[in-house]
Protein backbone atom coordinates (compact mmCIF):
# COMPACT_ATOMS: atom_id res chain seq x y z
CA UNK A 1 0.00 0.00 0.00
CA UNK A 2 2.91 2.32 0.73
CA UNK A 3 4.37 1.63 -2.74
CA UNK A 4 0.97 2.47 -4.25
CA UNK A 5 0.81 5.71 -2.28
CA UNK A 6 4.27 6.71 -3.53
CA UNK A 7 3.38 5.84 -7.14
CA UNK A 8 0.19 7.91 -6.84
CA UNK A 9 2.31 10.87 -5.75
CA UNK A 10 4.67 10.33 -8.68
CA UNK A 11 2.34 9.32 -11.55
CA UNK A 12 -0.93 10.81 -10.38
CA UNK A 13 -3.87 9.09 -8.64
CA UNK A 14 -5.43 7.31 -11.64
CA UNK A 15 -6.08 3.56 -11.46
CA UNK A 16 -6.79 1.95 -14.84
CA UNK A 17 -9.45 -0.73 -14.56
CA UNK A 18 -8.80 -3.74 -16.77
CA UNK A 19 -12.40 -4.92 -16.43
CA UNK A 20 -12.00 -5.98 -20.03
CA UNK A 21 -15.16 -7.49 -21.45
CA UNK A 22 -14.91 -8.79 -25.05
CA UNK A 23 -17.89 -6.57 -25.92
CA UNK A 24 -15.65 -3.53 -25.29
CA UNK A 25 -13.55 -4.53 -28.30
CA UNK A 26 -14.86 -3.76 -31.82
CA UNK A 27 -16.40 -6.81 -33.49
CA UNK A 28 -14.15 -6.35 -36.52
CA UNK A 29 -11.08 -6.75 -34.30
CA UNK A 30 -12.44 -9.72 -32.34
CA UNK A 31 -12.59 -11.65 -35.61
CA UNK A 32 -8.80 -11.40 -35.91
CA UNK A 33 -8.30 -13.62 -32.85
CA UNK A 34 -8.99 -17.28 -32.22
CA UNK A 35 -11.13 -16.47 -29.17
CA UNK A 36 -12.54 -13.50 -27.24
CA UNK A 37 -10.09 -14.26 -24.40
CA UNK A 38 -7.13 -13.99 -26.77
CA UNK A 39 -8.41 -10.61 -27.97
CA UNK A 40 -8.81 -9.40 -24.39
CA UNK A 41 -5.22 -10.33 -23.58
CA UNK A 42 -3.97 -8.53 -26.68
CA UNK A 43 -5.91 -5.38 -25.71
CA UNK A 44 -4.66 -5.56 -22.11
CA UNK A 45 -1.06 -5.85 -23.31
CA UNK A 46 -1.41 -2.80 -25.52
CA UNK A 47 -2.97 -0.71 -22.74
CA UNK A 48 -0.46 -1.74 -20.08
CA UNK A 49 2.47 -0.86 -22.32
CA UNK A 50 1.06 2.62 -23.04
CA UNK A 51 0.21 3.40 -19.43
CA UNK A 52 3.73 2.39 -18.42
CA UNK A 53 5.21 4.56 -21.20
CA UNK A 54 3.10 7.62 -20.37
CA UNK A 55 3.27 7.23 -16.57
CA UNK A 56 -0.38 8.21 -16.55
CA UNK A 57 -1.48 5.91 -13.72
CA UNK A 58 -0.19 4.42 -10.48
CA UNK A 59 -1.89 1.04 -10.70
CA UNK A 60 -4.21 -1.30 -12.54
CA UNK A 61 -7.35 -2.88 -11.12
CA UNK A 62 -8.26 -6.23 -12.65
CA UNK A 63 -11.88 -7.30 -12.06
CA UNK A 64 -11.84 -11.09 -11.92
CA UNK A 65 -15.50 -11.55 -12.92
CA UNK A 66 -14.88 -10.64 -16.56
CA UNK A 67 -12.21 -13.31 -16.80
CA UNK A 68 -14.22 -15.95 -14.93
CA UNK A 69 -17.01 -15.37 -17.46
CA UNK A 70 -14.65 -16.53 -20.23
CA UNK A 71 -14.02 -19.89 -18.57
CA UNK A 72 -10.68 -21.65 -18.23
CA UNK A 73 -9.08 -19.66 -21.02
CA UNK A 74 -10.27 -16.47 -19.38
CA UNK A 75 -8.62 -17.40 -16.10
CA UNK A 76 -5.35 -18.00 -17.94
CA UNK A 77 -5.69 -14.51 -19.41
CA UNK A 78 -6.40 -13.18 -15.90
CA UNK A 79 -3.19 -14.76 -14.59
CA UNK A 80 -1.18 -13.46 -17.56
CA UNK A 81 -2.65 -9.96 -17.10
CA UNK A 82 -1.56 -9.94 -13.45
CA UNK A 83 1.94 -10.93 -14.57
CA UNK A 84 2.07 -8.15 -17.16
CA UNK A 85 0.97 -5.56 -14.61
CA UNK A 86 3.69 -6.64 -12.18
CA UNK A 87 6.31 -6.47 -14.96
CA UNK A 88 5.19 -2.90 -15.73
CA UNK A 89 6.38 -1.79 -12.30
CA UNK A 90 2.94 -0.54 -11.29
CA UNK A 91 0.81 -1.96 -8.49
CA UNK A 92 -1.75 -4.67 -9.24
CA UNK A 93 -5.12 -4.56 -7.48
CA UNK A 94 -7.26 -7.66 -7.95
CA UNK A 95 -10.92 -6.77 -7.58
CA UNK A 96 -12.26 -10.05 -6.16
CA UNK A 97 -14.51 -8.82 -3.28
CA UNK A 98 -14.18 -12.10 -1.42
CA UNK A 99 -15.73 -12.49 2.02
CA UNK A 100 -16.17 -15.78 3.86
CA UNK A 101 -15.36 -17.44 7.16
CA UNK A 102 -12.64 -19.59 8.68
CA UNK A 103 -10.91 -22.09 6.39
CA UNK A 104 -12.73 -20.83 3.30
CA UNK A 105 -11.43 -17.29 3.83
CA UNK A 106 -7.97 -18.76 4.31
CA UNK A 107 -8.25 -20.57 0.99
CA UNK A 108 -9.28 -17.35 -0.74
CA UNK A 109 -6.29 -15.58 0.81
CA UNK A 110 -3.89 -18.27 -0.44
CA UNK A 111 -5.48 -18.23 -3.88
CA UNK A 112 -5.01 -14.49 -4.39
CA UNK A 113 -1.86 -13.78 -2.40
CA UNK A 114 0.16 -16.68 -3.81
CA UNK A 115 0.32 -18.99 -6.80
CA UNK A 116 -1.10 -18.40 -10.28
CA UNK A 117 -3.40 -15.55 -9.19
CA UNK A 118 -1.05 -13.72 -6.82
CA UNK A 119 -1.70 -10.01 -6.57
CA UNK A 120 -0.32 -7.07 -4.59
CA UNK A 121 -3.63 -5.86 -3.18
CA UNK A 122 -7.13 -7.34 -3.25
CA UNK A 123 -10.63 -6.07 -2.46
CA UNK A 124 -12.52 -7.66 0.45
CA UNK A 125 -16.20 -7.75 1.43
CA UNK A 126 -16.58 -7.50 5.25
CA UNK A 127 -20.33 -8.05 5.49
CA UNK A 128 -20.14 -11.62 6.85
CA UNK A 129 -18.30 -10.23 9.87
CA UNK A 130 -14.92 -8.81 10.72
CA UNK A 131 -13.44 -12.25 11.44
CA UNK A 132 -13.54 -12.78 7.66
CA UNK A 133 -10.70 -10.25 7.32
CA UNK A 134 -8.22 -12.08 9.54
CA UNK A 135 -6.80 -14.57 7.00
CA UNK A 136 -6.11 -11.68 4.63
CA UNK A 137 -4.52 -9.36 7.21
CA UNK A 138 -2.06 -12.14 8.07
CA UNK A 139 -0.67 -11.79 4.55
CA UNK A 140 -0.51 -8.03 5.04
CA UNK A 141 1.61 -8.54 8.14
CA UNK A 142 3.78 -11.41 6.94
CA UNK A 143 4.08 -10.82 3.19
CA UNK A 144 3.56 -7.07 2.78
CA UNK A 145 0.28 -7.49 0.91
CA UNK A 146 -2.62 -5.03 1.05
CA UNK A 147 -6.40 -5.11 1.17
CA UNK A 148 -9.12 -2.63 0.28
CA UNK A 149 -12.22 -3.27 2.40
CA UNK A 150 -15.64 -2.24 1.09
CA UNK A 151 -16.76 0.80 3.07
CA UNK A 152 -18.98 2.94 0.86
CA UNK A 153 -19.54 1.58 -2.61
CA UNK A 154 -20.59 3.55 -5.69
CA UNK A 155 -23.77 1.66 -6.66
CA UNK A 156 -27.26 3.03 -5.91
CA UNK A 157 -28.12 -0.12 -3.94
CA UNK A 158 -25.52 0.66 -1.29
CA UNK A 159 -28.36 2.39 0.63
CA UNK A 160 -29.93 -1.04 1.23
CA UNK A 161 -27.27 -2.06 3.77
CA UNK A 162 -24.33 0.34 4.03
CA UNK A 163 -26.47 3.39 4.84
CA UNK A 164 -28.81 1.70 7.33
CA UNK A 165 -28.78 3.11 10.86
CA UNK A 166 -27.62 0.94 13.75
CA UNK A 167 -29.50 0.69 17.06
CA UNK A 168 -26.41 1.88 18.92
CA UNK A 169 -26.05 4.86 16.57
CA UNK A 170 -24.28 5.55 13.31
CA UNK A 171 -24.58 3.71 10.02
CA UNK A 172 -23.52 0.21 9.08
CA UNK A 173 -20.62 1.67 7.12
CA UNK A 174 -19.51 3.53 10.25
CA UNK A 175 -19.11 0.20 12.04
CA UNK A 176 -16.94 -1.02 9.17
CA UNK A 177 -14.92 2.18 9.25
CA UNK A 178 -14.42 1.87 12.98
CA UNK A 179 -12.96 -1.60 12.52
CA UNK A 180 -10.64 -0.32 9.81
CA UNK A 181 -9.38 2.29 12.29
CA UNK A 182 -8.66 -0.49 14.78
CA UNK A 183 -6.76 -2.45 12.16
CA UNK A 184 -4.76 0.67 11.30
CA UNK A 185 -3.81 1.03 14.97
CA UNK A 186 -2.80 -2.64 15.04
CA UNK A 187 -0.42 -2.18 12.11
CA UNK A 188 0.88 1.22 13.23
CA UNK A 189 3.74 -0.18 15.40
CA UNK A 190 5.13 -1.90 12.30
CA UNK A 191 5.76 1.46 10.63
CA UNK A 192 7.73 4.59 11.40
CA UNK A 193 4.83 6.95 10.92
CA UNK A 194 5.65 7.89 7.33
CA UNK A 195 4.07 4.78 5.84
CA UNK A 196 0.43 3.97 5.30
CA UNK A 197 -1.49 1.01 6.69
CA UNK A 198 -1.84 -2.04 4.44
CA UNK A 199 -5.59 -1.88 5.12
CA UNK A 200 -7.38 0.60 2.88
CA UNK A 201 -11.03 1.27 2.11
CA UNK A 202 -13.22 1.28 -0.99
CA UNK A 203 -15.07 4.60 -1.05
CA UNK A 204 -17.23 5.56 -4.03
CA UNK A 205 -17.19 9.12 -5.35
CA UNK A 206 -20.84 9.50 -6.30
CA UNK A 207 -21.94 11.80 -3.41
CA UNK A 208 -20.01 14.93 -2.47
CA UNK A 209 -21.39 15.29 1.07
CA UNK A 210 -20.41 11.72 1.96
CA UNK A 211 -16.97 12.18 0.42
CA UNK A 212 -16.15 15.09 2.73
CA UNK A 213 -17.52 13.29 5.78
CA UNK A 214 -15.70 10.02 5.12
CA UNK A 215 -12.36 11.68 4.45
CA UNK A 216 -12.65 13.63 7.68
CA UNK A 217 -13.71 10.51 9.59
CA UNK A 218 -10.84 8.36 8.27
CA UNK A 219 -7.93 10.73 7.62
CA UNK A 220 -5.27 8.01 7.84
CA UNK A 221 -6.88 5.45 5.51
CA UNK A 222 -5.81 5.16 1.87
CA UNK A 223 -8.86 4.96 -0.42
CA UNK A 224 -9.67 3.03 -3.58
CA UNK A 225 -12.20 5.30 -5.25
CA UNK A 226 -14.64 3.80 -7.80
CA UNK A 227 -17.41 5.63 -9.61
CA UNK A 228 -15.36 8.21 -11.53
CA UNK A 229 -16.21 8.66 -15.20
CA UNK A 230 -18.73 6.18 -16.60
CA UNK A 231 -20.58 5.91 -13.25
CA UNK A 232 -20.96 9.68 -13.00
CA UNK A 233 -18.52 10.50 -10.20
CA UNK A 234 -16.99 13.95 -10.68
CA UNK A 235 -13.30 14.82 -10.33
CA UNK A 236 -14.12 17.44 -7.67
CA UNK A 237 -15.63 14.70 -5.46
CA UNK A 238 -12.60 12.48 -6.04
CA UNK A 239 -10.38 15.38 -5.05
CA UNK A 240 -12.00 15.55 -1.61
CA UNK A 241 -11.39 11.84 -1.08
CA UNK A 242 -7.77 12.22 -2.22
CA UNK A 243 -6.96 14.62 0.62
CA UNK A 244 -5.02 13.63 3.77
CA UNK A 245 -3.92 9.94 3.41
CA UNK A 246 -4.69 9.97 -0.31
CA UNK A 247 -6.06 7.35 -2.63
CA UNK A 248 -6.33 6.05 -6.15
CA UNK A 249 -9.27 6.72 -8.49
CA UNK A 250 -10.44 3.91 -10.74
CA UNK A 251 -11.67 4.36 -14.29
CA UNK A 252 -12.55 1.28 -16.34
CA UNK A 253 -15.10 1.71 -19.12
CA UNK A 254 -14.15 5.37 -19.60
CA UNK A 255 -10.72 4.19 -20.68
CA UNK A 256 -11.45 0.77 -22.21
CA UNK A 257 -14.23 2.15 -24.40
CA UNK A 258 -12.67 5.53 -25.21
CA UNK A 259 -12.32 4.46 -28.86
CA UNK A 260 -16.10 4.77 -29.23
CA UNK A 261 -15.75 8.56 -28.84
CA UNK A 262 -12.61 8.91 -30.96
CA UNK A 263 -13.26 10.46 -34.41
CA UNK A 264 -10.11 8.79 -35.72
CA UNK A 265 -11.20 5.34 -34.52
CA UNK A 266 -14.72 5.83 -35.84
CA UNK A 267 -13.37 6.84 -39.24
CA UNK A 268 -10.97 3.89 -39.40
CA UNK A 269 -13.76 1.57 -38.33
CA UNK A 270 -15.88 2.75 -41.24
CA UNK A 271 -12.92 2.30 -43.59
CA UNK A 272 -12.10 -1.15 -42.26
CA UNK A 273 -8.57 -0.14 -41.19
CA UNK A 274 -9.05 -0.03 -37.41
CA UNK A 275 -6.39 -1.91 -35.39
CA UNK A 276 -5.93 -2.97 -31.78
CA UNK A 277 -3.16 -0.37 -31.52
CA UNK A 278 -5.66 2.34 -32.55
CA UNK A 279 -8.15 1.58 -29.80
CA UNK A 280 -5.31 1.23 -27.27
CA UNK A 281 -4.07 4.68 -28.33
CA UNK A 282 -7.54 6.05 -27.59
CA UNK A 283 -7.45 4.38 -24.17
CA UNK A 284 -4.04 5.91 -23.49
CA UNK A 285 -5.31 9.37 -24.39
CA UNK A 286 -8.31 8.91 -22.12
CA UNK A 287 -5.97 7.94 -19.27
CA UNK A 288 -3.88 11.07 -19.78
CA UNK A 289 -7.02 13.20 -19.83
CA UNK A 290 -8.29 11.56 -16.63
CA UNK A 291 -4.94 12.07 -14.91
CA UNK A 292 -4.99 15.79 -15.78
CA UNK A 293 -8.66 16.11 -14.77
CA UNK A 294 -8.02 14.60 -11.33
CA UNK A 295 -4.81 16.55 -10.71
CA UNK A 296 -6.48 19.85 -11.68
CA UNK A 297 -9.40 19.13 -9.34
CA UNK A 298 -6.94 18.50 -6.50
CA UNK A 299 -5.15 21.78 -7.19
CA UNK A 300 -8.43 23.69 -6.92
CA UNK A 301 -8.85 22.41 -3.34
CA UNK A 302 -5.42 23.59 -2.25
N, C-alpha and C positions, 0 to 999 in steps of 0.2 A: 504493500500500500504506500510505503514511503517512496519507493521508486516511481510509482504512478504519480504521486504528488509532485515529485521533482520534474518528471516529464511534462506534466500539465503546466508547470511554471515555465518550462523551456519551449515547448511546442504549442502551447495554448490548450484550453480545456476540452477540445472536441474529442469525443469517442465515436469512432466509425462502426456502426452496427452491420455486421455481416450476417444479417438475417435473410440470407439470399435464397429466395424462392425462385424456382425456374420460370415462373410467370413474369418475373421482373426482367427477364432477358428477352429481347425481340425474337419472335418465332422464326424469322429468317436465319438468325444466328444459331438457335437451338438445333436446327437441321444439320448444322455443320459438325455436330458431335454425336458420338455413338449413344449417348444417354443424357438426360437432363442433369444428372449428377456430375457428369464430366464437364458439361457446360458451366455449371455452378463453380466448380473448382477453377476452371480457366478464368472466369470473371473475378473470383476472389484473388487469384494470383496477380492479375492486372491491377486491381485496386490496391492491394497491399504494397506492391512495388511503387506505385505513384504516391501513396501517402507517406511512405518511407522517404522517397526522394524529396517531396515538398515539405516535409516536417509539419504537416498541417493538422496532425492529431497526436494525442499522447497514448492512445490505446485503441484496441478493437474489442467489440463485444460480439461474441458468436452465440446466437440463439440456437440451442440444440434441436428444438422442435422441427425446424425446417429440414434438418438433416435426417432426423428420425423418420420424417414423412417420406423420404426417398429410400428407405429400407437399408439393407446391408451396405450397398454401394454408397448411400448417403452418409452412413456413419464412417466409412473409410475417408470420404471427402471431409467430414468434420474433423477427424484426427489429423489429416494432412493440412487442413486450414489452421488448426492450432499450431502445428509445427512451423508453418510459414510465418505466422504472426510472431512466434518466439524468435525466429531467425531475423526478423525485421528489426529487432531491438526494442520494440514497443511492448507494452504490457497486454496480456491476453486475459480478458474477462469472459468466462463461460456463463452464459445466462441459462441456468438449469432449474432454478427455483425449487430445489429439492427441500423436503421437510418431512421427516419421519422419525420414529423412535428407536432407541436402543441399537440392536445389531444391524437393523436395516439402515439407519442413519450412518453407522460406521461403514457399511458397504458402499453407500453413496460417496462418502468422504474418500475412501480408497479409490473408487472408480474415477473420481474427478481431480484428485490431488496426486495421482500416480498412474503409471501405465499408459495405455494408448490414448487416453483422454485427459491426460494431465494438463492442468491449467494453472495460471498464477493466482487468479481470484475467481470465485464463483458467487452466484446469487443464491440466497437461502430464504425459504418461507418459514417464519417462526410460529405459524398459527396452530400447530399441534402442541405447542408448549415450548418453553425455553430450554428444556432438557434436550430438545432436538438439535440445538446448536453445539452441544458439547463435543461430539466427534469431529466437527469441523474446526472448532477453536483449538483443538489439540494440534492440528496441522499448522495452524497459525503460529502456535508457540514453538513447535518442534522443527517445522520445515520452512517457516517464513512465508507461509501462504496467507491469503486474505479472503475475507467474505464481505459481501454486501447483503445486509438483512433488509427484507421488505419492511418499510416503515409507512410511507405514504405513496401509494402507486398513482399512476397517471390516468387510469381508466375511470369512467363515470361510476361504475359499480363499486368503487372503493368505499362509497358511503354506506354500503350494506353491512360492513363489518368494521372497517378501520375507523370510521367516524362515529360509531355508536358510543354513547356515554356509559361509563361504568358506575356501579352503585356507590363505590367509594370516591367517585369524582374523577374528572378527566375523561379522555377518550381512550378507546382501545389502542390506538396508535401511540398514545402517551405512555401506556404501560410497556409497549415494545421499546419506545425510546428510553424509558427509564432503565430497562435492562441493558440496553446498549451502553448507557453511561456507566453502569456497573462493570461491564466487560472492559470498557476503556480504562477504568480505574485498576482493574485486575492486571492489564497489560502494561500500565504506566511504569512500574518499576523496571521493566525490561529495557526502557528507553531512557535517553538522557534529556528528554524534554523537547528536543528539536524534531523528533520523529512523530509520525502519526500512528494511531492505533491500527492494527490489522483488521479491525472490525468497523466497517463503514455501513452506511444506510442508503437504501433506495428511496429517493424522494422526488416525486413527479413535479413538473414545473407548470401545471395547468391552472393553478390558482395563486394569485399574487399575495393575498393576505396570509395564506397558509405558508407560503415560502418565507416570508419575513419572520413569522412566528417560529417556524421550525428551525431556521438558522440561529435565531436568538436562543432557542431552547437547547440546541445541541451545537454549541460553538466549536467543539473540539472533534466533531465527527466528520470524516470525509464522505462526501455524497456522490452517489451515482444518480444522475438526473435524467430520467426519461421524459418523453412528451414534447421535446423541442422539434419544431418543423412540422412534419406530417400530422402529428397529433394536436397541433395548434398552440403549443407552448411558446411563449415569446421570449426573445433574448433578454429583455429587461427583467423577467421573472427569474430566468436562469442566473442572471448576474447577482441577484439577491442571495441565491443559494450558494453561489461561488465565493461569498465573503468568508472571512474568518478561516476555518480549517480548509476550505476549498472543496473542489469536486471535479467531476468530469461529466460532460453533457453529451448524451447519446443522440445520434441521428442515424437512422437506418434507411427507410424508404426515400427520404429526402435526398440521400446520396445515391443509393442503388438505382433509383428510378429517375435520376436527373436527366438522363438522355431523352426522356419523353418531352422535356421542355426546351431541348436544345435545337435551335433552327438548323444547325449543321447536321445533327444526327437525323432529324426529320427529313431533310433534303436527301441525305445519303440513303435513307431507308426507302424513299420513293424511287431513287435511282437504282437501287439494288446493290449499292457499294458499301453499305454499312458494315463495320468490323467490330470485333470485341474490343479492340484498342480504342475505337471511337467512343463507345459507350463508357469505357473506363476513364477516358479523358474527361467526359462530362461529369462523371462521379468525382474525379479529382478537383475539377473546378468548383463543384458544389461544396466540397470539403473546405477548400480555401475560402469560399464565400462565408461559410458557416463559422469558420475560425475567426475571420475578421468581424463578423456580426456579433459574436459573443465577446470578443475582446473590446470592441467599441462600447458595448453595453456596460461592461465592467468599468471602463474608464469614466462613463457618465455618472457612476455612483461614487467615484472617488472625490 
